Amino acid sequence: MQLNEQMQYWNRAAVKILDIRRIVMEAGEILDTYVLPANGYIYIIRGAAQLKMDGKAYEAQRFYILHGGKGSSINILASENEKFEYVLLFYRAFLAFPIHRKTLRQAPQVAPYSLQYGFTPSDPLALLRHLGELEKVWDQAGSLELLQVKSLFYQFIHELMFQLAEQEVSTVLPDPVQQTLRYIQNHYREQVTLDFLAEQFNYSSRHLSMQFKRKTGYSPIDYLIQTRLAEARNLLARSDATLREIAAEVGYSDVYYFSRIFKKHVGLSPTLYQQRVRDQSLAEDRPLQISESSIGWRWKRGYIDYENHYQYKDGGSTPMKRRKTSSSMIMVALLSITMLLAACSSGSATTPVAGEGTGASSNNSSTTVSSDTGSQTNKDNETRTVSTVKGDVVVPANPKRVVVLYLQGDVVALGIKPIATSDVFDGAAYKNELEGVNSLGTWFEPNPEAVIDLDPDLIIVPSEETYTLLKDIAPTVYVPYEKLTTEERLHSIASIFGKEQEADVLIDNLNSKVEESKKTLADAGILDKTASIVEGGLKEMVIVESKQYGRGSQAIYEYLEMKAPEAVQKKIDVVSDAAGSTLSMEVLPEYMGDYVFRSVYEGADNLNDNPIWNSIPAIKEGRLIEIDFDFFYYSDIYSINKQIDFVVEHLLAAPKVK
């Protein structure tokens, strides 16, 4: 980009100075990978250092100046001989007025604010003078001074552009893929989403995803998952950390979801994988006793989808981490090699299934009143206007290509088979009803490109984030499921399809089932007994203290109206949100009811030999009912119906309370 072109951008830019700071590093000190939170200049005041920006090396002496765009990562190794001092100036800029392309020599790929370059100015003191004035006024920080800062910044830019052109310094266009790779490799333990990455590096989510996949074969979230699982495999093989500790270490706060993702992509549960690896290690240590090859077993290669659920840990903007050492930073290289070895494949979508616009599920029903959406049909145009929390949305009166995220159980109950949904757990009650339906990844972060390829005529989403992500693809209805009862949610979804009568039938059927089930349990002398719901293992247990927690709490506490032990019931009576307490095994017996429901999943701790667990009367007398995590995860009307059937059947089959 020529000087004239750069100045046209600067002349039309809206600029804001975000921070000016002076930093002194001790001799030999290292600034570990730091991601620039905004466009920035680094101006060396004294000393020398080795700088790397997005992997490109610079030998920086006094008066050297380096520019990087937002999202660029920088490493600094100060010289061993003296202190290293520099000024860091952060700014934000964007075009306030468009540039007519005919005035440019050629259309540039990027504005100068994002270019990367470094050089030693021919007149360093002129730049230092402007920068010193900027620092002085910035420190005073009044409204009038902030206006002066902007004026001084333009003088600094004018001098810089002049010297840049004079020396014919080459500039580098930052590579968003390399930036994203480095960020994931260094921050995979933290909260990472596609939107966050795109915002971090100043690109659109769509552009970043397409560029990343074209160059690496992965989507950014695919790569994140494989990076996490590579580290998880290493920890499983080489440490005695618990599954919960390993899950947290690689960025998943929910150990159950971590186990499921691990098995899906590796082909074995974490526990079985660990056992196989250790058995193999023993085989290698005893070659005369066991002759199996050290690579004599393989794990299944799973379809890489967009599973990033329950990943979040506390995190924020990248801190500047500095340490005193002369060792080189090799983490990025090691993680890159690991990724090359990670098992993955980019499975293709299955054949779309046409949506069915009529019919209601005969055996399924739901929960209680009111709706966040209403509808009115325009028969002439074959559309329906749906009132939502986002305003009125015009949808097809008889949609044929429906995409639904998370709310698929209610949609299936209404007799509609979508062409694509977010991932469904294997044990979900309605899993078989969605055979042949395309999978779009996790409900909270679907693949927009895959949705576009399916050419839907209606999209139903459960969150603000998914609404924003998909609303421009097709008519999109946002249903705030977490704020609605089962009945309210069902009515909301039914109004989208004009199936309000079918919803009423489903709700009536559910209410009839509930009354019949309660009578059956009362006649059997069970309904007035207490029930506890727990989830966990040998070290600790979570006891459910809400009707909205899931894991059977709605079926047991809300619909069948069974009571928990008094200490738990007091909380259930006053808590409306999902709630539970973590208890040690030692105090657990105090919270156990006449019947105990334990949520289990593959790899869950075996409690058969635990003396405290076995001392609990309900366990000792055979009134433990294990419930599958997948089956009891969902709270749609289809799933609630099946869960009530399961609970009643197993309560009746259990030994009676003595």
C-alpha positions in Angstrom: 0.0 0.0 0.0 1.5 3.3 -1.1 1.8 6.4 1.2 -0.9 8.2 -0.6 -3.3 5.3 -0.2 -2.5 4.9 3.5 -3.1 8.6 4.1 -6.5 8.5 2.3 -7.5 5.9 4.9 -6.1 7.9 7.8 -7.8 11.1 6.5 -11.2 9.3 6.5 -10.7 7.4 9.8 -12.4 7.8 13.1 -9.7 7.3 15.7 -9.7 6.7 19.4 -6.6 6.4 21.6 -7.2 3.5 24.1 -4.0 3.5 26.1 -0.4 4.7 26.2 1.9 3.0 28.6 5.6 2.8 29.2 7.0 -0.6 30.2 10.4 -1.5 31.5 11.6 -5.2 31.4 14.6 -6.5 33.3 17.6 -7.9 31.4 16.8 -11.4 30.2 13.1 -11.1 31.1 10.5 -12.7 28.8 7.1 -11.4 27.9 5.1 -14.5 27.1 2.7 -14.6 24.2 0.5 -11.5 24.6 -2.4 -10.8 22.2 -2.8 -7.2 21.3 -6.3 -6.1 22.4 -6.3 -3.4 19.7 -4.1 -2.0 17.0 -0.9 -0.9 18.5 2.6 0.7 18.1 5.6 -0.5 20.1 8.4 2.1 20.2 11.8 1.1 21.7 13.2 3.7 24.1 16.4 1.8 25.3 18.0 -1.6 25.2 17.5 -4.4 22.8 15.3 -7.4 22.5 14.2 -10.2 20.2 10.6 -9.6 19.2 8.2 -12.0 17.5 4.8 -10.8 16.2 2.6 -13.5 14.8 5.7 -15.7 14.4 7.7 -13.1 12.4 11.0 -12.2 14.1 12.4 -8.7 14.6 15.7 -7.7 16.1 14.7 -4.6 18.0 17.3 -2.0 19.0 16.8 1.5 20.4 14.3 3.6 18.4 12.9 0.6 16.5 9.2 0.9 15.9 6.8 -2.0 15.4 3.1 -2.0 14.4 0.6 -4.8 14.7 -3.2 -5.1 14.2 -5.7 -6.2 16.8 -5.3 -9.8 17.6 -1.6 -10.0 16.7 0.4 -12.1 19.2 3.7 -10.8 20.5 6.6 -12.3 22.4 9.6 -10.4 23.7 12.9 -11.7 25.0 14.9 -8.8 26.5 18.7 -8.8 26.0 20.7 -10.3 28.8 22.9 -7.2 29.0 20.6 -4.3 29.9 17.0 -3.3 30.7 14.6 -3.0 27.9 12.2 -0.1 27.8 9.4 0.6 25.3 6.2 2.6 24.9 3.0 0.8 23.9 0.3 2.8 22.2 -3.1 1.2 21.6 -5.7 2.8 19.3 -8.9 1.9 17.4 -9.6 3.2 13.9 -12.2 2.6 11.2 -13.4 4.3 8.1 -15.9 7.0 8.9 -16.3 7.9 5.2 -16.0 5.5 2.3 -13.0 5.7 -0.1 -13.9 5.7 -3.9 -11.9 2.8 -5.3 -11.1 4.8 -8.5 -8.9 7.1 -6.4 -6.7 4.1 -5.4 -4.0 2.5 -7.5 -5.6 -0.9 -6.7 -8.1 -2.1 -4.1 -6.1 -2.9 -1.0 -6.8 -6.1 0.9 -6.8 -4.4 4.3 -6.7 -0.9 5.8 -3.3 0.3 7.2 -4.6 -0.1 10.8 -4.2 -3.9 10.5 -0.8 -4.0 8.7 2.2 -5.4 10.4 5.6 -3.8 9.9 8.7 -2.8 11.8 11.7 -0.5 11.0 14.2 1.9 12.5 13.2 5.5 11.6 15.7 7.7 9.8 14.7 10.6 12.1 13.9 8.8 15.4 13.9 11.9 17.6 11.1 13.5 15.6 8.9 10.4 16.4 10.1 10.4 20.0 9.1 14.0 20.4 5.6 13.4 19.1 5.3 10.3 21.3 6.6 12.1 24.4 3.9 14.9 23.9 1.3 12.2 23.5 2.3 10.5 26.8 2.4 13.8 28.7 -1.1 14.9 27.6 -2.5 11.4 28.0 -1.5 11.3 31.6 -3.6 14.4 32.3 -6.7 12.6 30.9 -9.2 15.5 30.9 -11.8 15.9 28.2 -9.9 18.8 26.6 -6.6 16.8 26.8 -8.2 13.8 25.1 -9.1 16.0 22.1 -5.5 17.2 22.1 -4.3 13.5 22.2 -6.2 12.8 19.0 -4.5 15.8 17.3 -1.1 14.8 18.5 -1.7 11.2 17.3 -2.3 12.5 13.8 1.0 14.4 13.9 2.7 11.2 15.0 1.0 9.3 12.2 2.0 12.0 9.6 5.7 11.8 10.6 5.6 8.0 10.7 4.0 7.6 7.3 6.6 10.0 5.8 9.5 8.0 7.2 7.8 4.7 6.3 7.5 5.8 2.7 11.0 7.3 2.6 12.5 3.9 3.5 10.1 1.9 1.4 9.4 -0.4 4.3 7.5 -3.5 3.3 4.3 -4.3 5.2 2.8 -7.7 6.0 -0.9 -8.6 5.9 -1.7 -10.5 9.1 -2.9 -14.1 8.5 -6.1 -14.7 10.5 -5.7 -18.4 10.4 -2.2 -18.3 12.0 -3.4 -15.8 14.5 -6.3 -18.1 15.4 -4.1 -21.2 15.6 -1.8 -19.5 18.0 -4.6 -18.2 20.1 -6.3 -21.6 20.5 -3.0 -23.3 21.2 -2.3 -20.9 24.1 -5.8 -20.4 25.4 -7.6 -23.7 24.8 -8.3 -23.9 28.6 -10.4 -20.7 28.5 -13.7 -19.7 27.1 -13.4 -19.8 23.3 -16.2 -19.4 20.8 -16.2 -18.7 17.0 -17.7 -15.2 17.6 -15.0 -14.4 20.2 -12.2 -15.5 17.9 -13.6 -13.4 15.0 -14.0 -10.3 17.2 -10.5 -10.9 18.6 -8.9 -10.7 15.2 -11.3 -8.2 13.6 -12.9 -10.6 11.1 -16.4 -11.7 10.5 -17.3 -15.2 11.9 -18.1 -16.5 8.5 -14.9 -15.2 6.9 -12.7 -16.6 9.6 -14.4 -20.0 9.6 -14.1 -20.3 5.9 -10.5 -19.2 5.7 -9.5 -21.5 8.7 -11.2 -24.6 7.2 -9.8 -24.0 3.8 -6.2 -23.8 5.1 -6.3 -26.4 7.9 -9.2 -28.8 7.0 -10.7 -28.0 10.4 -13.2 -25.4 11.6 -11.8 -23.3 14.5 -14.0 -25.1 17.0 -12.9 -28.5 15.5 -9.4 -27.5 16.2 -10.2 -26.3 19.7 -11.8 -29.7 20.5 -8.9 -31.7 19.1 -6.3 -29.5 21.0 -8.2 -30.1 24.2 -8.5 -33.8 23.6 -4.8 -34.2 22.7 -3.9 -32.7 26.1 -6.6 -34.8 27.8 -5.0 -38.0 26.3 -1.6 -36.9 27.5 -2.9 -36.3 31.1 -4.8 -39.6 31.1 -1.7 -41.5 30.1 0.8 -39.7 32.3 -0.9 -38.5 35.4 -3.2 -39.8 38.2 -5.5 -36.8 38.0 -9.2 -37.5 38.3 -11.5 -37.2 35.3 -13.0 -34.0 36.9 -9.6 -32.5 37.3 -8.6 -33.4 33.7 -11.8 -32.0 32.3 -11.3 -28.7 34.1 -7.7 -28.5 33.0 -8.5 -28.8 29.3 -11.4 -26.3 29.5 -14.6 -28.4 30.3 -16.3 -27.6 33.6 -18.8 -30.5 33.1 -17.1 -33.9 33.5 -20.0 -35.7 32.0 -19.9 -33.8 28.8 -16.1 -34.1 28.7 -16.5 -37.9 28.9 -19.1 -37.9 26.1 -17.0 -35.7 23.8 -13.9 -37.8 24.5 -15.6 -41.1 23.6 -17.2 -39.6 20.5 -13.8 -38.4 19.1 -11.4 -41.0 20.5 -13.7 -44.0 20.3 -13.2 -45.0 24.0 -14.3 -43.6 27.2 -11.6 -41.7 29.1 -11.4 -44.5 31.7 -11.1 -47.2 29.2 -8.6 -45.2 27.1 -6.4 -44.7 30.2 -6.5 -48.4 31.0 -5.6 -49.4 27.4 -2.7 -46.9 27.4 -1.3 -48.2 30.7 -1.8 -51.8 29.7 0.1 -51.1 26.5 2.9 -49.4 28.5 3.2 -52.5 30.6 3.4 -54.6 27.4 6.3 -52.4 26.2 8.1 -52.8 29.5 7.7 -56.6 29.4 8.5 -57.5 25.7 9.3 -61.1 26.5 6.0 -61.7 28.3 3.6 -59.9 26.0 4.4 -59.6 22.3 1.7 -57.2 21.2 2.8 -54.1 19.2 2.9 -50.8 21.0 0.5 -49.6 18.4 -1.6 -52.7 18.3 -4.9 -51.0 19.0 -6.6 -48.1 17.5 -9.4 -45.8 18.5 -12.3 -44.9 16.4 -12.2 -41.8 14.4 -15.3 -39.7 15.1 -17.0 -37.1 13.1 -15.8 -33.7 14.1 -18.7 -31.6 15.0 -19.0 -28.4 17.0 -19.0 -29.6 20.5 -18.0 -26.8 22.8 -20.7 -27.1 25.4 -19.9 -26.8 29.1 -16.4 -25.7 28.2 -16.4 -22.4 30.1 -14.0 -21.5 32.8 -13.4 -18.1 34.3 -11.3 -16.1 31.9 -11.0 -12.7 30.4 -8.7 -10.6 28.3 -5.2 -12.0 27.9 -2.8 -10.7 30.6 0.8 -9.8 29.9 2.6 -12.7 31.4 6.3 -12.0 32.1 8.9 -14.2 33.5 12.7 -14.1 34.1 14.3 -16.9 32.1 16.2 -17.5 28.9 14.5 -20.7 27.8 12.7 -20.7 24.4 9.0 -20.9 24.1 8.1 -24.2 22.4 4.5 -24.8 23.5 3.1 -23.7 20.2 5.3 -26.1 18.2 4.5 -29.0 20.5 0.7 -28.4 20.3 0.9 -28.1 16.5 2.7 -31.5 16.3 0.1 -33.0 18.6 -2.7 -31.7 16.5 -1.2 -33.4 13.4 -1.4 -36.7 15.2 -4.9 -36.2 16.6 -7.6 -38.5 15.2 -10.2 -36.6 13.3 -12.4 -36.7 10.2 -14.7 -34.1 8.7 -17.8 -36.2 8.1 -20.3 -34.9 5.6 -23.9 -34.2 6.2 -26.5 -36.8 5.6 -29.3 -36.5 3.1 -31.8 -33.9 4.1 -35.3 -35.1 5.2 -38.2 -33.1 4.1 -40.2 -31.5 6.9 -43.7 -32.7 7.6 -46.2 -30.0 8.0 -49.1 -32.0 9.6 -49.8 -34.6 12.2 -49.2 -34.8 16.0 -47.4 -37.3 18.0 -49.9 -39.6 19.6 -48.2 -40.6 22.8 -46.4 -37.5 23.8 -47.5 -34.5 25.8 -46.2 -31.6 27.9 -46.5 -28.9 30.8 -48.4 -25.4 31.7 -49.9 -22.2 30.0 -49.0 -18.9 28.2 -46.7 -18.2 25.3 -44.0 -15.8 24.1 -45.1 -16.3 20.5 -48.5 -15.9 18.8 -49.4 -16.4 15.1 -51.7 -15.1 12.4 -51.9 -16.7 8.9 -51.8 -14.8 5.7 -53.5 -17.3 3.4 -53.0 -15.4 0.2 -49.2 -15.4 0.6 -49.1 -18.7 2.5 -47.2 -17.1 5.3 -47.8 -16.7 9.0 -46.8 -13.8 11.2 -45.3 -15.0 14.5 -45.0 -12.6 17.4 -41.8 -13.2 19.3 -39.6 -11.5 21.9 -37.6 -10.2 18.9 -40.7 -8.8 17.2 -42.9 -10.1 14.5 -41.4 -12.7 12.2 -43.0 -13.8 8.9 -42.6 -17.5 8.4 -44.0 -20.0 5.8 -47.5 -21.2 6.7 -46.4 -24.8 5.9 -42.6 -24.9 6.3 -40.9 -27.9 4.6 -37.2 -27.4 5.5 -37.1 -26.7 9.2 -33.8 -26.3 11.2 -34.2 -26.5 15.0 -31.6 -26.2 17.8 -32.1 -27.9 21.2 -35.9 -27.7 21.0 -36.2 -30.7 18.7 -38.1 -32.8 21.3 -41.1 -30.4 21.3 -41.0 -30.2 17.5 -41.0 -33.9 17.1 -43.9 -34.2 19.6 -45.9 -31.9 17.3 -45.4 -34.3 14.4 -42.7 -32.4 12.5 -39.5 -33.9 11.3 -36.8 -31.3 10.8 -34.1 -31.5 8.1 -31.4 -30.6 10.6 -31.0 -30.2 14.4 -28.3 -29.6 16.9 -26.6 -32.7 18.3 -28.8 -35.2 20.2 -27.4 -37.4 22.9 -27.5 -41.1 22.0 -29.9 -41.9 24.9 -32.4 -39.2 24.2 -36.0 -40.4 24.2 -36.6 -39.1 20.7 -33.3 -40.2 19.2 -34.9 -42.7 16.8 -37.4 -40.1 15.6 -34.5 -38.1 14.1 -32.9 -40.9 12.2 -31.4 -39.5 9.0 -31.6 -35.9 10.1 -28.6 -33.7 9.6 -26.5 -32.8 12.7 -25.3 -29.2 13.0 -23.1 -29.5 16.1 -23.8 -28.2 19.6 -27.0 -26.2 20.1 -25.3 -23.1 21.2 -22.7 -22.9 18.4 -24.0 -24.4 15.2 -22.1 -24.3 11.9 -23.7 -21.4 9.9 -22.1 -22.7 6.6 -23.8 -26.0 7.1 -27.2 -24.3 7.7 -26.8 -22.2 4.6 -26.1 -25.3 2.5 -29.3 -26.9 3.7 -31.4 -23.9 2.4 -33.9 -24.0 5.3 -37.2 -22.1 5.1 -37.5 -21.8 8.9 -35.0 -21.8 11.8 -36.0 -22.2 15.5 -33.3 -21.3 18.0 -33.1 -21.2 21.9 -30.8 -18.3 22.6 -29.8 -14.8 21.7 -26.5 -15.9 20.4 -27.9 -18.5 18.0 -30.5 -16.0 16.9 -27.8 -13.5 16.0 -25.7 -16.1 14.2 -28.5 -17.5 12.0 -31.2 -14.8 11.6 -29.9 -13.6 8.2 -30.1 -17.1 6.6 -33.9 -17.7 6.8 -36.9 -16.6 8.9 -35.6 -17.3 12.5 -37.8 -17.6 15.6 -36.1 -17.2 19.0 -37.9 -19.2 21.8 -36.4 -18.3 25.2 -36.9 -21.9 26.5 -35.2 -21.2 29.9 -37.9 -18.6 30.8 -40.9 -20.8 29.9 -42.6 -23.8 31.4 -42.9 -26.9 29.3 -46.5 -26.0 28.4 -45.6 -22.4 27.5 -42.7 -23.5 25.4 -44.8 -26.0 23.6 -47.5 -23.4 22.8 -44.8 -21.0 21.6 -43.5 -23.6 19.2 -46.9 -24.8 18.1 -47.9 -21.3 17.2 -45.1 -21.2 14.6 -46.6 -24.1 12.8 -50.3 -23.3 13.4 -50.5 -26.4 15.6 -52.1 -24.9 18.7 -54.8 -27.6 18.8 -52.2 -30.4 18.6 -50.3 -28.7 21.5 -53.5 -28.7 23.6 -54.0 -32.4 23.0 -50.4 -33.1 24.0 -50.8 -31.2 27.2 -54.1 -32.9 28.0 -52.5 -36.2 27.4 -49.6 -35.4 29.7 -51.9 -34.2 32.5 -54.0 -37.4 32.2 -50.8 -39.5 32.4 -49.6 -37.6 35.5 -52.9 -38.0 37.3 -53.0 -41.7 36.4 -49.4 -42.2 37.5 -49.9 -40.5 40.8 -52.9 -42.6 41.6 -50.9 -45.8 40.7 -48.1 -44.7 43.0 -50.5 -43.8 45.8 -52.3 -47.1 45.6 -48.9 -48.8 45.8 -48.0 -46.8 49.0 -45.1 -45.0 47.2 -46.3 -41.5 46.5 -46.0 -40.3 50.1 -42.4 -41.6 50.4 -39.3 -39.4 49.9 -37.0 -39.4 46.9 -33.5 -38.0 46.4 -31.7 -37.3 43.1 -27.9 -37.4 43.1 -25.1 -37.2 40.6 -21.4 -37.7 41.2 -18.9 -40.2 42.4 -16.6 -41.3 45.2 -15.2 -37.9 46.1 -18.4 -35.9 46.1 -22.0 -35.9 45.1 -24.4 -33.2 43.8 -27.8 -33.5 45.3 -30.6 -31.9 43.3 -32.5 -29.1 45.1 -34.8 -27.8 42.4 -37.6 -28.9 40.2 -35.8 -27.4 37.2 -32.4 -29.1 37.6 -33.1 -31.8 35.1 -31.9 -35.4 35.9 -35.5 -36.4 36.5 -36.3 -33.5 38.8 -39.3 -32.3 36.7 -40.8 -35.8 36.4 -40.3 -36.7 40.1 -40.7 -33.4 41.9 -42.9 -31.3 39.6 -45.2 -33.7 37.9 -45.5 -36.7 40.2 -45.1 -34.3 43.2 -43.0 -36.6 45.2 -41.2 -35.0 48.2 -37.5 -35.0 49.0 -36.1 -35.4 52.5 -36.9 -32.4 54.6 -33.5 -30.7 54.4 -33.7 -30.8 50.6 -37.4 -30.1 50.3 -37.1 -26.8 52.1 -34.9 -25.6 49.2 -37.0 -27.1 46.5 -40.0 -25.2 47.9 -38.3 -21.8 47.4 -36.0 -22.3 44.5 -37.3 -21.7 41.0 -34.0 -22.0 39.0 -31.8 -25.0 38.6 -30.0 -25.6 41.9 -28.0 -28.3 43.7 -25.4 -28.7 46.4 -22.2 -30.5 46.3 -21.8 -32.9 49.3 -19.0 -35.1 50.6 -19.7 -38.8 50.8 -19.5 -38.5 54.6 -22.6 -36.3 55.0 -24.5 -37.7 52.0 -26.6 -40.2 54.1 -28.3 -37.3 55.8 -29.9 -36.2 52.5 -31.0 -39.6 51.2 -34.7 -40.4 50.8 -36.6 -43.6 50.8 -35.8 -43.9 47.1 -32.5 -42.7 45.5 -32.2 -41.8 41.8 -28.6 -41.6 40.7 -27.7 -40.0 37.3 -25.0 -42.2 35.7 -23.0 -42.1 32.5 -20.3 -44.2 31.0 -17.2 -43.9 33.1 -19.0 -42.9 36.3 -17.4 -44.1 39.5 -18.4 -47.6 40.7 -19.8 -47.2 44.2 -20.5 -50.9 44.9 -17.6 -51.3 47.4 -18.0 -47.9 49.1 -19.0 -48.6 52.8 -20.7 -45.2 53.3 -22.8 -45.5 50.1 -23.8 -49.1 51.0 -24.8 -48.0 54.5 -27.6 -45.8 53.1 -30.9 -47.6 53.8 -32.3 -47.1 50.3 -29.1 -48.5 48.7 -28.8 -51.3 51.2 -32.5 -52.4 50.7 -32.4 -52.2 46.9 -34.2 -48.9 46.2 -31.5 -47.3 44.1 -32.7 -46.4 40.7 -30.0 -45.5 38.2 -31.1 -43.0 35.5 -29.2 -42.5 32.3 -27.7 -39.0 31.9 -28.6 -38.8 28.2 -32.2 -39.9 28.7 -32.9 -37.5 31.6 -31.0 -34.5 30.1 -33.9 -33.1 28.1 -37.1 -31.4 29.4 -39.2 -31.3 26.3 -42.7 -32.8 26.3 -41.7 -35.9 24.5 -38.9 -36.6 27.0 -41.0 -35.8 30.0 -43.6 -38.3 29.0 -41.0 -41.1 28.6 -39.2 -40.1 31.9 -42.5 -40.3 33.8 -43.1 -43.8 32.4 -39.5 -44.8 33.5 -39.8 -43.4 37.0 -43.2 -45.0 37.7 -42.1 -48.4 36.3 -38.9 -48.5 38.4 -40.6 -47.2 41.6 -43.2 -50.0 41.3 -40.4 -52.6 40.7 -38.3 -51.5 43.7 -38.6 -53.2 47.1 -41.2 -51.6 49.3 -40.1 -49.3 52.2 -40.0 -51.3 55.4 
